Structures are given as C-alpha cells and as structure tokens.
C-alpha cells in the first residue's frame, strides 16, 4: 500500500465511502482531533504507569479508532434507503461508556475528595493526561457541532464526554500514585 496518493494535493480528501470534501471540513477536523487525542493517549500509555491503566488505554485507543471511522464516514453512504447498513462501520456501545464510568468510579474510590479545581501539572505523566483531556474536550466540541449538521451514531458523543472525565480522574489518580503534588486552584482575592 502506497502512503502517498497525491489525491489530496488540491486540498480535498476522501471520506469512507468515497465522497471528497475539503480538508478543512468540520468532519475532517473532528476525526483529525480524535486521532490527535489517540496519539496523546499513546504517549500516556508509554509512561511508567500501572499495567492495568496501560491495558485500559489500549482499549480506549481502539474505541477512538471506531469513533474516527464513524466520523470519517459519509452518512449518506453509511445506510441504504431501506435502513440497512451499507458500509461495515463499527459502533460504540453503551457498554463502552459504562466501562469508562466503572474505571472512573474505581479510581475515585482511592482518591481524597475533590474540594477545588486542580492546576494541571505536578508530574510529566500527569501533565500528559491533562493535555489529552483538553484535546478530548476539543474533539467533543467539534463532534457535537458536526452532529448538529450531519447526525451520526449518537453513542460517540457521550463516549467522548465520559472519556474526558476519565482522563481527568486518571490524572488525579496518577498524581496520587506518583506522590506528585496536586495544587488546588483557589481564586485570588486580589483584582
């Protein structure tokens, strides 16, 4: 398989199904941001963290590829007029969302209660989590804007929403595990 095709040299790219759109199309921005998020999660996984988290992150990366496929598919080509699927696009299940919720709950049980917002940082690995969380929120914002224009499988949106929560709690849990300082944000009284 050749890496370069030259078909995008004039600023367009093909969606799954063959439809060509400009590279600045919100659909491309949406799945491109999900891809960026997936790379950041790979960076977290490459750190010296508990193997359980690494395993969970691999599962999450797989689900992000699924969301990327959903977002990269022309909705008109995904389903026939009869309602049958035309393209073999995987789905995000309620169980995928529940998995994230269960992981969040398990990590939260080991953490002190949160009384304030926390400043991102304290350890490089924790900072990688916060960066991934921010990219996840951007992916969610772009995807919700796309959904308003061209609806797609709706479980993808709550998955992204829950994933940003997961990444926040993972950052807190890694701070705890690594004995990194978690600095609370207390609004300044000086104006």
C-alpha positions in Angstrom: 0.0 0.0 0.0 1.4 3.4 -1.0 1.5 6.0 1.7 1.1 8.9 -0.7 -1.6 9.0 -3.3 -1.4 12.7 -4.4 -5.2 12.7 -4.5 -5.2 15.3 -1.7 -2.8 17.7 -3.3 -5.6 20.2 -4.2 -6.9 20.4 -0.6 -9.5 17.6 -0.6 -9.7 14.2 1.0 -12.0 11.2 0.7 -14.4 10.1 3.4 -15.1 6.4 3.9 -17.4 5.7 1.1 -15.6 7.8 -1.4 -17.1 11.3 -1.1 -14.5 14.0 -1.4 -14.6 17.0 1.0 -12.2 19.9 1.7 -9.6 19.1 4.2 -10.8 22.0 6.4 -14.4 20.4 6.6 -15.7 20.0 10.1 -15.9 16.3 9.6 -12.1 16.1 8.9 -11.4 18.4 11.8 -13.5 16.2 14.1 -11.8 12.9 13.3 -8.4 14.6 13.0 -8.8 15.8 16.6 -9.9 12.3 17.7 -6.7 11.0 16.0 -4.6 13.7 17.8 -6.3 12.6 21.1 -5.4 8.9 20.3 -1.7 9.9 19.9 -1.7 11.7 23.2 -3.2 8.7 24.9 -0.4 6.6 23.3 2.0 9.0 25.0 0.4 8.4 28.4 0.5 4.7 27.8 4.2 4.9 27.1 4.9 6.2 30.6 5.9 4.2 33.6 2.3 3.6 34.8 0.4 0.7 36.2 -0.1 -2.1 33.6 -3.9 -2.0 34.3 -4.0 1.6 33.1 -2.0 0.7 30.0 -4.4 -2.1 29.2 -7.4 0.2 29.7 -5.8 2.9 27.5 -5.3 0.3 24.7 -9.0 -0.5 24.9 -9.8 3.3 24.8 -7.5 3.8 21.8 -9.3 1.0 19.9 -12.6 2.8 20.7 -11.2 6.0 19.4 -10.4 4.4 16.1 -14.0 3.3 16.0 -15.1 6.9 16.6 -12.7 8.0 13.9 -14.3 5.6 11.5 -17.8 6.8 12.4 -16.7 10.4 11.9 -14.9 9.6 8.6 -17.9 8.1 7.0 -20.2 9.9 4.7 -23.6 9.5 6.5 -25.4 9.2 3.1 -23.2 6.2 2.2 -23.3 4.5 5.6 -27.0 3.5 5.3 -29.2 2.4 2.4 -32.6 3.9 1.9 -34.0 0.6 3.3 -32.3 1.4 6.6 -29.8 -1.4 6.2 -26.1 -0.7 6.8 -24.1 -0.3 3.6 -20.7 0.1 4.9 -19.3 -2.0 7.7 -18.7 0.7 10.3 -18.2 -0.5 13.9 -20.2 1.1 16.7 -19.8 2.5 20.2 -21.9 0.6 22.7 -23.5 1.6 25.9 -21.1 -1.0 27.5 -18.1 1.1 26.2 -19.5 4.1 28.0 -20.2 2.0 31.1 -16.6 0.7 31.1 -15.3 4.3 31.4 -17.8 5.1 34.2 -16.7 1.9 36.1 -13.0 2.9 35.8 -13.7 6.4 36.9 -15.6 5.1 40.0 -12.8 2.6 40.9 -10.1 5.3 40.7 -12.2 7.8 42.6 -12.6 5.4 45.5 -8.8 5.6 46.1 -8.7 9.4 45.9 -9.3 12.1 48.5 -12.5 14.0 47.8 -12.0 16.9 45.4 -12.8 20.3 47.0 -11.3 22.6 44.4 -10.3 22.7 40.8 -6.7 21.5 40.5 -3.9 23.1 38.4 -2.7 20.8 35.7 0.8 19.6 36.3 2.9 18.1 39.2 4.5 15.4 37.1 5.1 14.9 33.4 2.8 11.9 33.2 0.0 13.8 34.9 0.5 16.7 32.5 0.2 14.4 29.5 -3.2 13.3 30.9 -4.4 16.9 31.2 -3.3 17.6 27.7 -5.2 14.6 26.5 -8.2 15.7 28.5 -8.2 19.1 26.8 -7.8 17.6 23.3 -10.7 15.2 24.2 -12.9 18.2 25.0 -11.9 19.8 21.7 -12.8 16.6 19.9 -16.1 16.6 21.7 -16.9 20.2 20.8 -16.1 19.6 17.1 -18.1 16.4 17.1 -21.1 18.0 18.6 -21.0 20.8 16.0 -20.8 18.1 13.3 -23.6 16.1 14.9 -25.9 19.2 14.6 -25.2 19.4 10.8 -24.9 15.7 10.0 -26.0 13.3 12.7 -24.0 10.1 13.3 -24.1 7.3 15.8 -25.1 9.1 19.0 -23.1 6.9 21.5 -19.9 8.5 20.2 -20.8 11.8 21.9 -21.3 10.5 25.4 -18.2 8.4 25.0 -16.1 11.4 24.3 -17.7 13.3 27.2 -17.1 10.4 29.6 -13.6 9.9 28.3 -12.6 13.5 29.2 -13.9 12.8 32.7 -11.9 9.5 32.8 -8.7 11.4 31.7 -9.2 14.0 34.5 -9.7 11.3 37.1 -6.7 9.3 35.7 -4.6 12.5 36.0 -5.6 12.7 39.7 -5.0 9.0 40.3 -1.6 9.2 38.7 -0.8 12.2 40.9 -1.8 10.1 43.9 0.2 7.0 42.7 3.3 9.1 41.8 3.1 11.1 45.0 3.0 14.3 42.9 1.7 17.5 44.5 -1.8 18.3 43.4 -2.1 22.1 43.6 -5.6 23.4 44.3 -6.8 26.4 42.4 -8.1 28.9 44.9 -9.3 32.1 43.2 -7.2 35.1 44.1 -8.9 37.8 46.2 -6.8 40.4 44.5 -8.3 42.1 41.5 
